[in-house]
Amino acid sequence: MLNRNPEIKALLESLETGMITFIEPGETGYTKKDVSNCITLLNSFLADLSQSENRDQGITIVKNVVLKLNKLNTSCDEELIETEEREQIAEIIIIAGHLKGYNTRDEDITEEWREW
């Protein structure tokens, strides 16, 4: 499964730690629960993409997770996914797609739907 890939696993851990580190109660537009929801969305994406059988299925799975992340970030006053988080999340999605053979390592397959 893709979530066992060492590079993806390290990115997920770094993403979660970084998001939690920036939480300032009463100041930040998101909570640990929002961070948990983000990581859950990404893990579900990785599991679904692992099971996909072709590029069309894979791109639909990418689109769905990007739209869900857009919605989650909007509910967090656009503060959950900022520059560093955006880069890490996009990298996770791009690497996963590349490992499945759906895109190249330098092809941003999130850009079409991404608002963060």
MARKOLVEX-911766 format. One line per 5 residues: number of its first residue (from 1); their letters; for each residue x, z, y of N, C-alpha, C. Coordinates in steps of 0.001 Angstrom, whole numbers, plus 500000, padded with zeros to 6 digits. Example, Ala and Ser with C-alpha at 12.3 -4.5 7.8 and 13.67 -1.06 7.14 Angstrom:
# residues 2
1) as) 513190/507800/494310/512300/507800/495500/513200/507800/496700  512850/507080/497750/513670/507140/498940/512900/507870/500030 .
//
This chain:
# residues 116
1) mlnrn) 500842/500000/498800/500000/500000/500000/500879/500000/501252  500354/499410/502287/501130/499239/503511/501483/500563/504194  500625/501586/504052/500925/502854/504730/502072/503604/504061  502569/503090/502937/503738/503682/502285/505033/503007/502725  504936/501911/503453/506123/501228/503956/506878/502180/504888 .
6) peika) 508184/502391/504665/508939/503367/505467/508891/503112/506973  508958/501858/507381/508934/501527/508814/507570/501852/509416  506515/501487/508732/505161/501763/509211/504910/503270/509220  505330/503948/508176/505150/505397/508082/505853/506105/509242  507077/505701/509543/507831/506301/510653/507138/506044/511989 .
11) llesl) 506614/504835/512182/505902/504509/513419/504634/505348/513565  503893/505513/512476/502671/506336/512511/502994/507787/512874  504034/508323/512269/504421/509715/512549/504869/509875/513990  505655/508935/514480/506125/508975/515867/504951/508853/516838  504028/507958/516540/502845/507760/517373/502037/509049/517471 .
16) etgmi) 501738/509652/516324/500930/510872/516304/501633/512008/517049  502907/512204/516797/503670/513264/517469/503688/513052/518979  503941/511815/519386/503995/511509/520818/502671/511746/521513  501578/511331/520893/500256/511531/521491/499939/513025/521629  500238/513787/520605/499950/515223/520635/500823/515924/521671 .
21) tfiep) 502074/515509/521777/503008/516123/522730/502519/516005/524172  501841/514898/524501/501400/514656/525877/500076/515329/526237  499431/515973/525281/498156/516623/525576/498384/517837/526470  497657/517848/527583/497647/519002/528491/496192/519408/528641  495818/520532/528016/494414/520964/528066/493840/520949/529484 .
26) getgy) 492688/520334/529617/492028/520255/530916/492571/519159/531809  493690/518583/531449/494335/517559/532281/494280/516178/531617  494350/516159/530298/494422/514907/529546/493021/514488/529108  492774/513190/529131/491456/512673/528785/491206/512561/527287  492100/513141/526484/491905/513091/525040/492365/514397/524392 .
31) tkkdv) 491939/514584/523152/492229/515811/522408/492947/515478/521093  493322/516519/520357/493932/516314/519037/492976/515579/518099  491677/515821/518275/490688/515122/517447/490736/513618/517721  490909/513231/518980/491022/511808/519317/492279/511201/518691  493367/511950/518707/494607/511488/518075/494373/511303/516576 .
36) sncit) 493721/512282/515980/493407/512204/514555/492539/510978/514253  491553/510715/515113/490690/509537/514935/491500/508242/515008  492453/508190/515923/493303/507011/516077/494130/506792/514811  494756/507847/514309/495586/507738/513106/494719/507364/511903  493527/507931/511829/492595/507595/510738/492219/506115/510788 .
41) llnsf) 491941/505604/511984/491626/504176/512136/492788/503306/511643  493999/503702/512003/495166/502913/511595/495399/502996/510088  495215/504168/509514/495375/504296/508058/494305/503506/507310  493083/503514/507811/492013/502720/507202/492329/501231/507316  492836/500838/508477/493252/499448/508686/494307/499047/507656 .
46) ladls) 495309/499909/507471/496386/499605/506527/495858/499485/505094  494942/500373/504740/494346/500315/503399/493533/499029/503224  492739/498692/504232/491917/497478/504159/492789/496224/504115  493822/496193/504951/494696/495021/504983/495442/494881/503654  495813/495996/503063/496483/495967/501755/495625/495265/500715 .
51) qsenr) 494319/495427/500830/493382/494847/499861/492962/493422/500206  493308/492962/501395/492881/491624/501813/493584/490559/500976  492918/489425/500855/493416/488372/499964/493881/487116/500685  493565/487007/501976/494011/485815/502701/494085/486110/504198  494651/485167/504936/494873/485357/506371/493555/485558/507127 .
56) dqgit) 492525/484794/506784/491242/484933/507482/490695/486352/507337  490723/486875/506123/490288/488266/505909/491154/489215/506722  492462/488988/506668/493401/489854/507376/493160/489877/508871  492967/488715/509454/492743/488641/510906/491421/489316/511282  490413/489199/510455/489149/489909/510705/489376/491415/510684 .
61) ivknv) 490186/491897/509781/490497/493331/509699/491272/493773/510941  492208/492938/511389/492953/493224/512626/491985/493308/513803  491126/492316/513939/490161/492288/515039/489304/493558/515033  488810/493931/513855/487948/495118/513766/488666/496392/514201  489912/496584/513780/490613/497810/514168/490945/497790/515659 .
66) vlkln) 491298/496636/516196/491606/496556/517634/490357/496894/518453  489200/496363/518055/487961/496666/518780/487611/498151/518684  487839/498764/517523/487582/500202/517369/488550/501018/518218  489802/500593/518285/490781/501292/519129/490437/501125/520607  489942/499946/520995/489478/499745/522378/488406/500777/522723 .
71) klnts) 487441/500907/521822/486321/501826/522052/486809/503275/522124  487690/503654/521212/488234/505017/521218/488999/505281/522512  489830/504350/522930/490608/504534/524152/489699/504623/525376  488651/503818/525414/487688/503878/526521/487033/505258/526577  486702/505806/525419/486063/507129/525387/487022/508237/525814 .
76) cdeel) 488303/507926/525887/489332/508899/526297/489844/508577/527701  489013/508002/528523/489375/507641/529899/490622/506757/529970  490806/505904/528968/491945/504972/528902/493294/505692/528868  493311/506960/528444/494556/507734/528448/495196/507874/527075  494458/507632/526015/495001/507816/524670/496091/506793/524368 .
81) ietee) 495830/505540/524701/496775/504466/524393/497354/503942/525702  498565/504397/525994/499275/503919/527175/500428/503035/526704  501382/502742/527537/502414/501748/527223/503135/502006/525901  503704/503189/525736/504463/503470/524517/503572/503415/523278  502388/503984/523388/501452/503985/522257/500998/502558/521926 .
86) reqia) 500744/501782/522956/500337/500389/522762/501406/499633/521975  502655/499817/522359/503744/499133/521675/503844/499564/520215  503694/500862/519961/503791/501357/518587/502614/500873/517737  501415/500944/518276/500229/500506/517528/500307/499010/517242  500642/498225/518250/500757/496780/518046/501829/496493/516995 .
91) eiiii) 502940/497218/517050/504014/497000/516080/503553/497318/514658  502810/498393/514495/502270/498751/513172/501407/497606/512643  500512/497114/513479/499594/496049/513062/500355/494759/512771  501311/494431/513615/502098/493205/513447/502948/493274/512178  503622/494397/511951/504450/494551/510749/503580/494448/509496 .
96) aghlk) 502437/495112/509513/501540/495074/508358/501102/493640/508066  500700/492919/509096/500302/491528/508925/501455/490670/508415  502641/490925/508930/503833/490187/508498/504138/490455/507023  504038/491713/506607/504291/492050/505208/503298/491368/504272  502090/491119/504755/501085/490396/503965/501264/488874/504068 .
101) gyntr) 502131/488430/504970/502363/487003/505136/501375/486319/506061  500680/487103/506899/499643/486553/507779/500164/486160/509158  501321/486634/509533/501886/486346/510849/503398/486544/510802  504071/486045/511839/505509/486282/511956/505735/487645/512596  506967/488115/512537/507315/489432/513082/507157/489471/514614 .
106) dedit) 507252/488328/515253/507160/488313/516720/505826/487761/517225  504841/487656/516354/503511/487149/516731/502554/488322/516945  502115/488506/518183/501198/489612/518498/499775/489208/518129  499364/489636/516941/498030/489274/516448/496934/490180/516998  497296/491112/517891/496301/492010/518496/495855/491524/519866 .
111) eewre) 496658/490692/520492/496489/490359/521909/495112/489794/522266  494562/488991/521406/493296/488323/521699/492158/489297/521986  492176/490477/521327/491074/491445/521451/491474/492748/522126  492749/492924/522346/493271/494204/522827/492992/494424/524304  492438/495609/524634/492222/496010/526023/493195/497100/526451 .
116) w) 493920/497668/525508/494868/498739/525819/496255/498204/526010 .
//
